[in-house]
Amino acid sequence: MTVFNNHGFTLIEMLIAFSIYCMLASFLPYIFSIILNMNHVTNRTQQLEFELFISQLNTELQGCDYVEVKNGKLYLQSVGELVTYEKYGPYIRRLVRFQGHEIVLQNIKSVEFRQNQTSISISVIGNNNVLYEDQLFPFLQVVGGP
């Protein structure tokens, strides 16, 4: 029994190997485009998450009786319930009566709530170092503004 074949590498074997190589090489441009576009998808996803957060916060803000920004936290009072929005690690979380742990925005580096007499401004820096900002106008007078 011979282990090695002394006949060499045939033309058929070479054509089969070359066709497999060509098929694999044809997928490389698609793979590179997916890798290069992954950053764009991440940025767009974070933008959509921020817009959803603002929409939910605006809905809650319109139904509240009291709004205040204090010590980097946003406090909303409505129907006897105090709701707090604060940074918690890489998240913004929502607490009701200082209980619970509802994540409303993730993958952030920093958040800043600012208030004046007519509006609440929110600035968020994401993990991708992009600044997201918005300004909300509640129906009521904002308490404790400059």
N, CA, C and O atoms as a GROMACS GRO file, in nm:
protein
  584
    1MET      N    1   0.084  -0.116   0.000
    1MET     CA    2   0.000   0.000   0.000
    1MET      C    3   0.089   0.123   0.000
    1MET      O    4   0.175   0.138   0.087
    2THR      N    5   0.068   0.208  -0.096
    2THR     CA    6   0.148   0.330  -0.103
    2THR      C    7   0.071   0.446  -0.043
    2THR      O    8  -0.049   0.461  -0.068
    3VAL      N    9   0.140   0.528   0.034
    3VAL     CA   10   0.077   0.642   0.100
    3VAL      C   11   0.077   0.761   0.006
    3VAL      O   12  -0.023   0.833  -0.002
    4PHE      N   13   0.184   0.784  -0.064
    4PHE     CA   14   0.195   0.900  -0.152
    4PHE      C   15   0.176   0.858  -0.297
    4PHE      O   16   0.221   0.752  -0.340
    5ASN      N   17   0.109   0.945  -0.370
    5ASN     CA   18   0.086   0.922  -0.512
    5ASN      C   19   0.195   0.998  -0.587
    5ASN      O   20   0.211   1.118  -0.566
    6ASN      N   21   0.267   0.934  -0.671
    6ASN     CA   22   0.375   0.997  -0.745
    6ASN      C   23   0.329   1.052  -0.880
    6ASN      O   24   0.412   1.092  -0.961
    7HIS      N   25   0.200   1.055  -0.904
    7HIS     CA   26   0.149   1.103  -1.031
    7HIS      C   27   0.143   1.254  -1.039
    7HIS      O   28   0.133   1.308  -1.149
    8GLY      N   29   0.150   1.326  -0.925
    8GLY     CA   30   0.152   1.472  -0.927
    8GLY      C   31   0.013   1.534  -0.916
    8GLY      O   32  -0.087   1.466  -0.894
    9PHE      N   33   0.011   1.665  -0.931
    9PHE     CA   34  -0.110   1.746  -0.918
    9PHE      C   35  -0.174   1.757  -1.055
    9PHE      O   36  -0.116   1.817  -1.146
   10THR      N   37  -0.291   1.701  -1.072
   10THR     CA   38  -0.352   1.696  -1.204
   10THR      C   39  -0.422   1.827  -1.238
   10THR      O   40  -0.447   1.910  -1.151
   11LEU      N   41  -0.454   1.843  -1.364
   11LEU     CA   42  -0.521   1.963  -1.412
   11LEU      C   43  -0.661   1.975  -1.352
   11LEU      O   44  -0.705   2.085  -1.320
   12ILE      N   45  -0.730   1.863  -1.335
   12ILE     CA   46  -0.864   1.864  -1.277
   12ILE      C   47  -0.857   1.912  -1.132
   12ILE      O   48  -0.939   1.994  -1.090
   13GLU      N   49  -0.763   1.863  -1.055
   13GLU     CA   50  -0.749   1.907  -0.916
   13GLU      C   51  -0.720   2.056  -0.908
   13GLU      O   52  -0.773   2.126  -0.822
   14MET      N   53  -0.633   2.104  -0.999
   14MET     CA   54  -0.599   2.246  -1.001
   14MET      C   55  -0.720   2.331  -1.036
   14MET      O   56  -0.739   2.437  -0.975
   15LEU      N   57  -0.803   2.290  -1.131
   15LEU     CA   58  -0.922   2.365  -1.168
   15LEU      C   59  -1.024   2.368  -1.054
   15LEU      O   60  -1.088   2.470  -1.030
   16ILE      N   61  -1.039   2.258  -0.985
   16ILE     CA   62  -1.132   2.254  -0.870
   16ILE      C   63  -1.083   2.348  -0.760
   16ILE      O   64  -1.162   2.424  -0.704
   17ALA      N   65  -0.956   2.343  -0.728
   17ALA     CA   66  -0.901   2.431  -0.623
   17ALA      C   67  -0.913   2.578  -0.664
   17ALA      O   68  -0.944   2.662  -0.581
   18PHE      N   69  -0.888   2.608  -0.790
   18PHE     CA   70  -0.898   2.746  -0.837
   18PHE      C   71  -1.042   2.796  -0.835
   18PHE      O   72  -1.066   2.912  -0.801
   19SER      N   73  -1.138   2.711  -0.868
   19SER     CA   74  -1.279   2.752  -0.865
   19SER      C   75  -1.325   2.777  -0.721
   19SER      O   76  -1.403   2.870  -0.697
   20ILE      N   77  -1.279   2.697  -0.627
   20ILE     CA   78  -1.312   2.721  -0.486
   20ILE      C   79  -1.250   2.853  -0.440
   20ILE      O   80  -1.315   2.930  -0.370
   21TYR      N   81  -1.128   2.878  -0.478
   21TYR     CA   82  -1.062   3.004  -0.443
   21TYR      C   83  -1.139   3.124  -0.502
   21TYR      O   84  -1.158   3.224  -0.434
   22CYS      N   85  -1.181   3.114  -0.626
   22CYS     CA   86  -1.254   3.224  -0.690
   22CYS      C   87  -1.388   3.249  -0.622
   22CYS      O   88  -1.428   3.365  -0.605
   23MET      N   89  -1.457   3.144  -0.581
   23MET     CA   90  -1.584   3.162  -0.511
   23MET      C   91  -1.563   3.232  -0.377
   23MET      O   92  -1.638   3.322  -0.341
   24LEU      N   93  -1.462   3.191  -0.304
   24LEU     CA   94  -1.434   3.256  -0.176
   24LEU      C   95  -1.389   3.400  -0.194
   24LEU      O   96  -1.429   3.488  -0.118
   25ALA      N   97  -1.308   3.426  -0.295
   25ALA     CA   98  -1.260   3.561  -0.320
   25ALA      C   99  -1.373   3.653  -0.366
   25ALA      O  100  -1.366   3.774  -0.344
   26SER      N  101  -1.476   3.600  -0.429
   26SER     CA  102  -1.586   3.684  -0.475
   26SER      C  103  -1.668   3.739  -0.358
   26SER      O  104  -1.736   3.841  -0.374
   27PHE      N  105  -1.664   3.675  -0.242
   27PHE     CA  106  -1.738   3.724  -0.126
   27PHE      C  107  -1.663   3.830  -0.047
   27PHE      O  108  -1.723   3.897   0.037
   28LEU      N  109  -1.535   3.848  -0.070
   28LEU     CA  110  -1.457   3.945   0.007
   28LEU      C  111  -1.508   4.088  -0.004
   28LEU      O  112  -1.513   4.155   0.099
   29PRO      N  113  -1.545   4.140  -0.120
   29PRO     CA  114  -1.597   4.278  -0.123
   29PRO      C  115  -1.723   4.297  -0.037
   29PRO      O  116  -1.739   4.400   0.027
   30TYR      N  117  -1.811   4.197  -0.036
   30TYR     CA  118  -1.931   4.206   0.047
   30TYR      C  119  -1.896   4.206   0.195
   30TYR      O  120  -1.955   4.280   0.274
   31ILE      N  121  -1.802   4.124   0.232
   31ILE     CA  122  -1.760   4.117   0.373
   31ILE      C  123  -1.699   4.250   0.415
   31ILE      O  124  -1.729   4.300   0.523
   32PHE      N  125  -1.612   4.308   0.331
   32PHE     CA  126  -1.552   4.437   0.366
   32PHE      C  127  -1.656   4.547   0.374
   32PHE      O  128  -1.648   4.632   0.462
   33SER      N  129  -1.754   4.548   0.285
   33SER     CA  130  -1.858   4.652   0.291
   33SER      C  131  -1.942   4.639   0.417
   33SER      O  132  -1.982   4.740   0.475
   34ILE      N  133  -1.970   4.518   0.461
   34ILE     CA  134  -2.045   4.498   0.585
   34ILE      C  135  -1.965   4.549   0.704
   34ILE      O  136  -2.019   4.615   0.792
   35ILE      N  137  -1.837   4.518   0.707
   35ILE     CA  138  -1.752   4.563   0.818
   35ILE      C  139  -1.741   4.714   0.820
   35ILE      O  140  -1.748   4.774   0.927
   36LEU      N  141  -1.726   4.777   0.705
   36LEU     CA  142  -1.711   4.922   0.700
   36LEU      C  143  -1.842   4.994   0.731
   36LEU      O  144  -1.839   5.104   0.787
   37ASN      N  145  -1.955   4.937   0.698
   37ASN     CA  146  -2.084   5.000   0.725
   37ASN      C  147  -2.136   4.973   0.866
   37ASN      O  148  -2.237   5.032   0.906
   38MET      N  149  -2.072   4.886   0.941
   38MET     CA  150  -2.117   4.853   1.076
   38MET      C  151  -2.117   4.976   1.166
   38MET      O  152  -2.207   4.990   1.248
   39ASN      N  153  -2.019   5.065   1.153
   39ASN     CA  154  -2.012   5.186   1.235
   39ASN      C  155  -2.130   5.278   1.204
   39ASN      O  156  -2.186   5.338   1.295
   40HIS      N  157  -2.167   5.290   1.077
   40HIS     CA  158  -2.281   5.373   1.038
   40HIS      C  159  -2.411   5.319   1.097
   40HIS      O  160  -2.495   5.396   1.142
   41VAL      N  161  -2.427   5.188   1.098
   41VAL     CA  162  -2.547   5.126   1.154
   41VAL      C  163  -2.554   5.152   1.304
   41VAL      O  164  -2.661   5.181   1.356
   42THR      N  165  -2.441   5.143   1.374
   42THR     CA  166  -2.437   5.168   1.517
   42THR      C  167  -2.475   5.312   1.547
   42THR      O  168  -2.552   5.337   1.640
   43ASN      N  169  -2.423   5.409   1.471
   43ASN     CA  170  -2.457   5.550   1.492
   43ASN      C  171  -2.605   5.574   1.469
   43ASN      O  172  -2.668   5.647   1.546
   44ARG      N  173  -2.661   5.516   1.365
   44ARG     CA  174  -2.802   5.536   1.334
   44ARG      C  175  -2.891   5.472   1.441
   44ARG      O  176  -2.994   5.528   1.477
   45THR      N  177  -2.850   5.356   1.492
   45THR     CA  178  -2.927   5.290   1.597
   45THR      C  179  -2.930   5.375   1.723
   45THR      O  180  -3.034   5.388   1.786
   46GLN      N  181  -2.815   5.432   1.760
   46GLN     CA  182  -2.811   5.516   1.879
   46GLN      C  183  -2.895   5.643   1.860
   46GLN      O  184  -2.958   5.689   1.955
   47GLN      N  185  -2.896   5.699   1.740
   47GLN     CA  186  -2.980   5.816   1.712
   47GLN      C  187  -3.128   5.780   1.728
   47GLN      O  188  -3.204   5.858   1.786
   48LEU      N  189  -3.168   5.665   1.678
   48LEU     CA  190  -3.307   5.623   1.692
   48LEU      C  191  -3.344   5.595   1.837
   48LEU      O  192  -3.455   5.627   1.880
   49GLU      N  193  -3.253   5.538   1.914
   49GLU     CA  194  -3.278   5.514   2.056
   49GLU      C  195  -3.295   5.647   2.130
   49GLU      O  196  -3.383   5.659   2.216
   50PHE      N  197  -3.213   5.747   2.097
   50PHE     CA  198  -3.226   5.877   2.161
   50PHE      C  199  -3.360   5.941   2.126
   50PHE      O  200  -3.426   5.997   2.214
   51GLU      N  201  -3.402   5.933   2.001
   51GLU     CA  202  -3.531   5.990   1.961
   51GLU      C  203  -3.647   5.922   2.032
   51GLU      O  204  -3.744   5.988   2.069
   52LEU      N  205  -3.639   5.791   2.050
   52LEU     CA  206  -3.742   5.719   2.124
   52LEU      C  207  -3.744   5.762   2.270
   52LEU      O  208  -3.851   5.781   2.327
   53PHE      N  209  -3.628   5.777   2.330
   53PHE     CA  210  -3.617   5.824   2.468
   53PHE      C  211  -3.681   5.962   2.483
   53PHE      O  212  -3.758   5.984   2.577
   54ILE      N  213  -3.651   6.054   2.392
   54ILE     CA  214  -3.707   6.189   2.397
   54ILE      C  215  -3.859   6.184   2.381
   54ILE      O  216  -3.930   6.257   2.450
   55SER      N  217  -3.908   6.102   2.292
   55SER     CA  218  -4.051   6.090   2.271
   55SER      C  219  -4.122   6.040   2.397
   55SER      O  220  -4.226   6.095   2.435
   56GLN      N  221  -4.067   5.938   2.461
   56GLN     CA  222  -4.126   5.885   2.583
   56GLN      C  223  -4.119   5.987   2.697
   56GLN      O  224  -4.214   6.003   2.773
   57LEU      N  225  -4.005   6.057   2.708
   57LEU     CA  226  -3.990   6.157   2.813
   57LEU      C  227  -4.086   6.274   2.789
   57LEU      O  228  -4.143   6.326   2.885
   58ASN      N  229  -4.103   6.315   2.666
   58ASN     CA  230  -4.194   6.425   2.635
   58ASN      C  231  -4.338   6.389   2.670
   58ASN      O  232  -4.412   6.472   2.723
   59THR      N  233  -4.377   6.266   2.642
   59THR     CA  234  -4.512   6.220   2.678
   59THR      C  235  -4.531   6.224   2.829
   59THR      O  236  -4.635   6.269   2.878
   60GLU      N  237  -4.433   6.178   2.903
   60GLU     CA  238  -4.443   6.180   3.050
   60GLU      C  239  -4.437   6.322   3.104
   60GLU      O  240  -4.503   6.354   3.203
   61LEU      N  241  -4.359   6.406   3.041
   61LEU     CA  242  -4.343   6.545   3.085
   61LEU      C  243  -4.473   6.623   3.070
   61LEU      O  244  -4.504   6.709   3.153
   62GLN      N  245  -4.550   6.595   2.966
   62GLN     CA  246  -4.674   6.668   2.944
   62GLN      C  247  -4.780   6.636   3.048
   62GLN      O  248  -4.871   6.716   3.069
   63GLY      N  249  -4.771   6.522   3.112
   63GLY     CA  250  -4.871   6.483   3.211
   63GLY      C  251  -4.829   6.507   3.355
   63GLY      O  252  -4.898   6.462   3.446
   64CYS      N  253  -4.719   6.576   3.377
   64CYS     CA  254  -4.672   6.592   3.514
   64CYS      C  255  -4.712   6.729   3.571
   64CYS      O  256  -4.748   6.821   3.497
   65ASP      N  257  -4.706   6.738   3.705
   65ASP     CA  258  -4.744   6.860   3.777
   65ASP      C  259  -4.624   6.944   3.819
   65ASP      O  260  -4.638   7.063   3.846
   66TYR      N  261  -4.506   6.883   3.824
   66TYR     CA  262  -4.388   6.948   3.880
   66TYR      C  263  -4.265   6.894   3.808
   66TYR      O  264  -4.253   6.774   3.786
   67VAL      N  265  -4.175   6.983   3.771
   67VAL     CA  266  -4.051   6.944   3.702
   67VAL      C  267  -3.936   7.017   3.768
   67VAL      O  268  -3.944   7.137   3.793
   68GLU      N  269  -3.827   6.944   3.796
   68GLU     CA  270  -3.709   7.009   3.853
   68GLU      C  271  -3.584   6.930   3.814
   68GLU      O  272  -3.585   6.807   3.809
   69VAL      N  273  -3.477   7.004   3.788
   69VAL     CA  274  -3.346   6.944   3.766
   69VAL      C  275  -3.261   6.979   3.886
   69VAL      O  276  -3.244   7.096   3.920
   70LYS      N  277  -3.207   6.876   3.950
   70LYS     CA  278  -3.129   6.898   4.072
   70LYS      C  279  -3.023   6.789   4.083
   70LYS      O  280  -3.054   6.670   4.068
   71ASN      N  281  -2.899   6.829   4.107
   71ASN     CA  282  -2.787   6.735   4.122
   71ASN      C  283  -2.772   6.642   4.001
   71ASN      O  284  -2.740   6.524   4.018
   72GLY      N  285  -2.794   6.694   3.882
   72GLY     CA  286  -2.776   6.616   3.760
   72GLY      C  287  -2.887   6.516   3.733
   72GLY      O  288  -2.873   6.430   3.646
   73LYS      N  289  -2.998   6.527   3.807
   73LYS     CA  290  -3.111   6.436   3.789
   73LYS      C  291  -3.234   6.516   3.751
   73LYS      O  292  -3.247   6.633   3.786
   74LEU      N  293  -3.324   6.452   3.679
   74LEU     CA  294  -3.449   6.513   3.639
   74LEU      C  295  -3.560   6.453   3.722
   74LEU      O  296  -3.578   6.331   3.724
   75TYR      N  297  -3.635   6.539   3.793
   75TYR     CA  298  -3.744   6.494   3.878
   75TYR      C  299  -3.876   6.540   3.818
   75TYR      O  300  -3.893   6.657   3.783
   76LEU      N  301  -3.971   6.446   3.807
   76LEU     CA  302  -4.105   6.475   3.757
   76LEU      C  303  -4.205   6.426   3.861
   76LEU      O  304  -4.197   6.312   3.908
   77GLN      N  305  -4.299   6.512   3.897
   77GLN     CA  306  -4.402   6.476   3.995
   77GLN      C  307  -4.537   6.476   3.925
   77GLN      O  308  -4.574   6.576   3.863
   78SER      N  309  -4.609   6.366   3.934
   78SER     CA  310  -4.744   6.361   3.878
   78SER      C  311  -4.828   6.263   3.958
   78SER      O  312  -4.787   6.150   3.984
   79VAL      N  313  -4.945   6.308   3.996
   79VAL     CA  314  -5.044   6.229   4.068
   79VAL      C  315  -4.979   6.156   4.187
   79VAL      O  316  -5.002   6.036   4.206
   80GLY      N  317  -4.902   6.226   4.263
   80GLY     CA  318  -4.842   6.170   4.384
   80GLY      C  319  -4.722   6.080   4.361
   80GLY      O  320  -4.667   6.028   4.458
   81GLU      N  321  -4.680   6.058   4.238
   81GLU     CA  322  -4.566   5.973   4.211
   81GLU      C  323  -4.448   6.058   4.165
   81GLU      O  324  -4.460   6.139   4.073
   82LEU      N  325  -4.334   6.039   4.229
   82LEU     CA  326  -4.213   6.109   4.191
   82LEU      C  327  -4.132   6.018   4.098
   82LEU      O  328  -4.096   5.906   4.135
   83VAL      N  329  -4.106   6.066   3.978
   83VAL     CA  330  -4.029   5.990   3.879
   83VAL      C  331  -3.895   6.059   3.862
   83VAL      O  332  -3.889   6.181   3.846
   84THR      N  333  -3.787   5.982   3.866
   84THR     CA  334  -3.652   6.035   3.856
   84THR      C  335  -3.582   5.974   3.735
   84THR      O  336  -3.589   5.853   3.712
   85TYR      N  337  -3.515   6.060   3.659
   85TYR     CA  338  -3.428   6.016   3.549
   85TYR      C  339  -3.286   6.051   3.589
   85TYR      O  340  -3.258   6.165   3.624
   86GLU      N  341  -3.196   5.953   3.583
   86GLU     CA  342  -3.058   5.976   3.623
   86GLU      C  343  -2.963   5.886   3.545
   86GLU      O  344  -3.004   5.785   3.488
   87LYS      N  345  -2.836   5.926   3.543
   87LYS     CA  346  -2.732   5.844   3.479
   87LYS      C  347  -2.694   5.733   3.577
   87LYS      O  348  -2.675   5.758   3.696
   88TYR      N  349  -2.684   5.614   3.525
   88TYR     CA  350  -2.647   5.499   3.606
   88TYR      C  351  -2.553   5.413   3.523
   88TYR      O  352  -2.598   5.331   3.442
   89GLY      N  353  -2.422   5.432   3.542
   89GLY     CA  354  -2.324   5.363   3.458
   89GLY      C  355  -2.337   5.413   3.315
   89GLY      O  356  -2.343   5.534   3.292
   90PRO      N  357  -2.342   5.321   3.218
   90PRO     CA  358  -2.357   5.365   3.078
   90PRO      C  359  -2.504   5.377   3.036
   90PRO      O  360  -2.536   5.369   2.917
   91TYR      N  361  -2.594   5.397   3.133
   91TYR     CA  362  -2.737   5.402   3.106
   91TYR      C  363  -2.799   5.530   3.163
   91TYR      O  364  -2.741   5.597   3.248
   92ILE      N  365  -2.919   5.560   3.114
   92ILE     CA  366  -3.009   5.652   3.182
   92ILE      C  367  -3.122   5.565   3.232
   92ILE      O  368  -3.185   5.493   3.156
   93ARG      N  369  -3.147   5.574   3.362
   93ARG     CA  370  -3.252   5.491   3.417
   93ARG      C  371  -3.365   5.576   3.472
   93ARG      O  372  -3.347   5.693   3.505
   94ARG      N  373  -3.480   5.514   3.482
   94ARG     CA  374  -3.602   5.579   3.532
   94ARG      C  375  -3.641   5.508   3.661
   94ARG      O  376  -3.653   5.386   3.665
   95LEU      N  377  -3.661   5.587   3.766
   95LEU     CA  378  -3.705   5.535   3.894
   95LEU      C  379  -3.840   5.595   3.928
   95LEU      O  380  -3.863   5.713   3.901
   96VAL      N  381  -3.928   5.517   3.986
   96VAL     CA  382  -4.056   5.566   4.035
   96VAL      C  383  -4.056   5.552   4.186
   96VAL      O  384  -4.039   5.441   4.238
   97ARG      N  385  -4.074   5.664   4.256
   97ARG     CA  386  -4.065   5.669   4.403
   97ARG      C  387  -3.932   5.609   4.451
   97ARG      O  388  -3.929   5.538   4.552
   98PHE      N  389  -3.824   5.638   4.380
   98PHE     CA  390  -3.688   5.592   4.410
   98PHE      C  391  -3.678   5.440   4.415
   98PHE      O  392  -3.592   5.385   4.483
   99GLN      N  393  -3.767   5.372   4.343
   99GLN     CA  394  -3.763   5.227   4.334
   99GLN      C  395  -3.765   5.186   4.188
   99GLN      O  396  -3.806   5.262   4.101
  100GLY      N  397  -3.721   5.066   4.164
  100GLY     CA  398  -3.720   5.012   4.028
  100GLY      C  399  -3.591   5.047   3.957
  100GLY      O  400  -3.503   5.115   4.011
  101HIS      N  401  -3.581   4.999   3.838
  101HIS     CA  402  -3.460   5.019   3.759
  101HIS      C  403  -3.496   4.997   3.613
  101HIS      O  404  -3.466   4.891   3.557
  102GLU      N  405  -3.559   5.095   3.552
  102GLU     CA  406  -3.600   5.084   3.412
  102GLU      C  407  -3.499   5.158   3.325
  102GLU      O  408  -3.483   5.279   3.336
  103ILE      N  409  -3.431   5.085   3.239
  103ILE     CA  410  -3.332   5.144   3.148
  103ILE      C  411  -3.408   5.209   3.033
  103ILE      O  412  -3.484   5.143   2.962
  104VAL      N  413  -3.387   5.341   3.015
  104VAL     CA  414  -3.456   5.412   2.907
  104VAL      C  415  -3.361   5.452   2.795
  104VAL      O  416  -3.406   5.481   2.684
  105LEU      N  417  -3.231   5.454   2.821
  105LEU     CA  418  -3.132   5.482   2.718
  105LEU      C  419  -3.002   5.415   2.758
  105LEU      O  420  -2.964   5.418   2.875
  106GLN      N  421  -2.934   5.355   2.662
  106GLN     CA  422  -2.811   5.281   2.693
  106GLN      C  423  -2.695   5.329   2.608
  106GLN      O  424  -2.713   5.407   2.514
  107ASN      N  425  -2.577   5.282   2.641
  107ASN     CA  426  -2.454   5.313   2.568
  107ASN      C  427  -2.426   5.463   2.564
  107ASN      O  428  -2.407   5.520   2.456
  108ILE      N  429  -2.423   5.527   2.680
  108ILE     CA  430  -2.393   5.669   2.688
  108ILE      C  431  -2.271   5.692   2.775
  108ILE      O  432  -2.241   5.614   2.865
  109LYS      N  433  -2.200   5.801   2.746
  109LYS     CA  434  -2.087   5.843   2.829
  109LYS      C  435  -2.131   5.944   2.934
  109LYS      O  436  -2.090   5.937   3.049
  110SER      N  437  -2.216   6.039   2.892
  110SER     CA  438  -2.262   6.140   2.988
  110SER      C  439  -2.399   6.192   2.947
  110SER      O  440  -2.439   6.183   2.831
  111VAL      N  441  -2.468   6.246   3.045
  111VAL     CA  442  -2.597   6.310   3.022
  111VAL      C  443  -2.602   6.436   3.107
  111VAL      O  444  -2.551   6.440   3.219
  112GLU      N  445  -2.663   6.540   3.052
  112GLU     CA  446  -2.679   6.665   3.125
  112GLU      C  447  -2.821   6.715   3.105
  112GLU      O  448  -2.867   6.734   2.992
  113PHE      N  449  -2.891   6.734   3.218
  113PHE     CA  450  -3.023   6.794   3.216
  113PHE      C  451  -3.008   6.940   3.257
  113PHE      O  452  -2.945   6.969   3.358
  114ARG      N  453  -3.065   7.032   3.178
  114ARG     CA  454  -3.062   7.175   3.211
  114ARG      C  455  -3.205   7.227   3.204
  114ARG      O  456  -3.288   7.178   3.127
  115GLN      N  457  -3.232   7.327   3.285
  115GLN     CA  458  -3.366   7.384   3.284
  115GLN      C  459  -3.360   7.535   3.286
  115GLN      O  460  -3.266   7.595   3.338
  116ASN      N  461  -3.462   7.595   3.228
  116ASN     CA  462  -3.486   7.738   3.245
  116ASN      C  463  -3.635   7.754   3.270
  116ASN      O  464  -3.704   7.655   3.297
  117GLN      N  465  -3.686   7.872   3.263
  117GLN     CA  466  -3.826   7.896   3.300
  117GLN      C  467  -3.926   7.830   3.205
  117GLN      O  468  -4.040   7.804   3.245
  118THR      N  469  -3.888   7.803   3.082
  118THR     CA  470  -3.985   7.751   2.986
  118THR      C  471  -3.953   7.613   2.930
  118THR      O  472  -4.038   7.553   2.864
  119SER      N  473  -3.833   7.560   2.953
  119SER     CA  474  -3.798   7.435   2.886
  119SER      C  475  -3.699   7.353   2.967
  119SER      O  476  -3.638   7.401   3.062
  120ILE      N  477  -3.686   7.228   2.926
  120ILE     CA  478  -3.585   7.134   2.978
  120ILE      C  479  -3.498   7.095   2.860
  120ILE      O  480  -3.548   7.048   2.757
  121SER      N  481  -3.367   7.113   2.873
  121SER     CA  482  -3.272   7.074   2.768
  121SER      C  483  -3.200   6.948   2.812
  121SER      O  484  -3.163   6.933   2.928
  122ILE      N  485  -3.179   6.858   2.717
  122ILE     CA  486  -3.111   6.732   2.745
  122ILE      C  487  -2.997   6.717   2.646
  122ILE      O  488  -3.017   6.728   2.525
  123SER      N  489  -2.877   6.693   2.698
  123SER     CA  490  -2.759   6.668   2.616
  123SER      C  491  -2.701   6.533   2.654
  123SER      O  492  -2.673   6.508   2.771
  124VAL      N  493  -2.684   6.448   2.557
  124VAL     CA  494  -2.631   6.313   2.580
  124VAL      C  495  -2.512   6.292   2.487
  124VAL      O  496  -2.520   6.321   2.368
  125ILE      N  497  -2.402   6.243   2.542
  125ILE     CA  498  -2.287   6.202   2.462
  125ILE      C  499  -2.285   6.049   2.463
  125ILE      O  500  -2.274   5.987   2.569
  126GLY      N  501  -2.295   5.990   2.344
  126GLY     CA  502  -2.297   5.845   2.333
  126GLY      C  503  -2.158   5.785   2.339
  126GLY      O  504  -2.057   5.857   2.339
  127ASN      N  505  -2.153   5.654   2.345
  127ASN     CA  506  -2.023   5.584   2.346
  127ASN      C  507  -1.946   5.606   2.217
  127ASN      O  508  -1.825   5.586   2.212
  128ASN      N  509  -2.016   5.649   2.110
  128ASN     CA  510  -1.950   5.677   1.983
  128ASN      C  511  -1.904   5.822   1.975
  128ASN      O  512  -1.867   5.869   1.868
  129ASN      N  513  -1.906   5.895   2.090
  129ASN     CA  514  -1.863   6.035   2.102
  129ASN      C  515  -1.946   6.131   2.018
  129ASN      O  516  -1.897   6.237   1.978
  130VAL      N  517  -2.071   6.096   1.991
  130VAL     CA  518  -2.162   6.183   1.918
  130VAL      C  519  -2.253   6.251   2.020
  130VAL      O  520  -2.303   6.187   2.113
  131LEU      N  521  -2.274   6.381   2.002
  131LEU     CA  522  -2.359   6.459   2.092
  131LEU      C  523  -2.502   6.459   2.039
  131LEU      O  524  -2.526   6.492   1.923
  132TYR      N  525  -2.595   6.422   2.125
  132TYR     CA  526  -2.737   6.425   2.093
  132TYR      C  527  -2.802   6.526   2.188
  132TYR      O  528  -2.782   6.519   2.310
  133GLU      N  529  -2.878   6.619   2.133
  133GLU     CA  530  -2.940   6.723   2.214
  133GLU      C  531  -3.086   6.740   2.174
  133GLU      O  532  -3.124   6.717   2.059
  134ASP      N  533  -3.167   6.780   2.272
  134ASP     CA  534  -3.305   6.814   2.244
  134ASP      C  535  -3.356   6.906   2.355
  134ASP      O  536  -3.297   6.914   2.462
  135GLN      N  537  -3.465   6.974   2.325
  135GLN     CA  538  -3.524   7.067   2.418
  135GLN      C  539  -3.674   7.035   2.426
  135GLN      O  540  -3.742   7.028   2.324
  136LEU      N  541  -3.723   7.018   2.549
  136LEU     CA  542  -3.863   6.983   2.571
  136LEU      C  543  -3.934   7.100   2.639
  136LEU      O  544  -3.876   7.167   2.724
  137PHE      N  545  -4.059   7.123   2.601
  137PHE     CA  546  -4.137   7.234   2.655
  137PHE      C  547  -4.261   7.178   2.725
  137PHE      O  548  -4.359   7.143   2.660
  138PRO      N  549  -4.256   7.170   2.857
  138PRO     CA  550  -4.374   7.119   2.930
  138PRO      C  551  -4.485   7.224   2.933
  138PRO      O  552  -4.461   7.343   2.911
  139PHE      N  553  -4.608   7.177   2.960
  139PHE     CA  554  -4.723   7.268   2.971
  139PHE      C  555  -4.714   7.355   3.095
  139PHE      O  556  -4.770   7.465   3.098
  140LEU      N  557  -4.646   7.306   3.196
  140LEU     CA  558  -4.641   7.379   3.322
  140LEU      C  559  -4.515   7.463   3.333
  140LEU      O  560  -4.427   7.455   3.248
  141GLN      N  561  -4.507   7.542   3.437
  141GLN     CA  562  -4.389   7.624   3.464
  141GLN      C  563  -4.282   7.536   3.528
  141GLN      O  564  -4.311   7.460   3.620
  142VAL      N  565  -4.159   7.545   3.480
  142VAL     CA  566  -4.049   7.466   3.532
  142VAL      C  567  -4.001   7.528   3.662
  142VAL      O  568  -3.979   7.650   3.669
  143VAL      N  569  -3.985   7.447   3.766
  143VAL     CA  570  -3.943   7.495   3.898
  143VAL      C  571  -3.793   7.495   3.910
  143VAL      O  572  -3.728   7.401   3.865
  144GLY      N  573  -3.738   7.598   3.969
  144GLY     CA  574  -3.595   7.600   4.002
  144GLY      C  575  -3.503   7.637   3.888
  144GLY      O  576  -3.384   7.607   3.897
  145GLY      N  577  -3.550   7.699   3.784
  145GLY     CA  578  -3.465   7.739   3.672
  145GLY      C  579  -3.378   7.858   3.708
  145GLY      O  580  -3.405   7.924   3.808
  146PRO      N  581  -3.273   7.889   3.629
  146PRO     CA  582  -3.184   8.001   3.659
  146PRO      C  583  -3.252   8.134   3.643
  146PRO      O  584  -3.190   8.238   3.666
   0.00000   0.00000   0.00000
